[in-house]
């Protein structure tokens, strides 16, 4: 079991700290674990499972422009 601090979570997800906190409060991101009175972290496995659950982004079809 590996714990990730907020800096690691932001690097892995590409999300800002505030976005992570908002998603967590909305129940759409894994909950943090209290390590001590002033320290929290997330389980690496929880973050990996959340990332795997995200939909794959589709690429937009590029419009073909003809050179004039």
N, C-alpha and C positions, 0 to 999 in steps of 0.2 A: 504494500500500500504506500503510494507516494502522494505527498501533499504539495500543492502548488500555491504560491503566494499570488497576490493580485497582479504584480508585474508579469509573472509567467503566464497567467491566464489571459491578460490583454495581448501578449505577444502571440499566444497560440490561436486565439479567436479572432484577432484583428478588431476587437470591440474596445471602446473606451471604458474606463472605470465606471463612469456614470451610467452608461448603457447596460453594463453588466449588472449593476445594482438595481436599475429599473426593471430589467428582465427578471431578475431574481424576485423582486417584490411582487411582480405580476404572475409568478409561478411558471415562467417560461425559461428559466435558467437554473442549473443546479444550486442548491443551497450551500452556503459556506459552512465550515466547521470551526468551532471555537477551539483553538489550541491552548490558549491561556487567557488571562484576563484582558490583555491588550493585543492579542494576535489571532487572526483568522486565516483560513486557507481552504482550498477546494480539493477534493479527491481527484487525482489525475484520471481515474477511470470514469468518474462522473462527467468530466469535461469532454473526454473522448467519446462517450456515449452521446452526449448532447451534440457534438460536432457531427457524428455519424447520422444523427436524426435529421439534420438540416437538409433541405431539398437541394438538389444539384441545380446550379444556375444555368439557364439556357442562353445561348448566344443569339443575339439579334441577327436576322438575315441582313446582310449588307446590300444596299441598293446599288445596282450596277449603273454607273454613269458612263455615257459614251463620250469620247473626246471629240470636241468640235473642230 
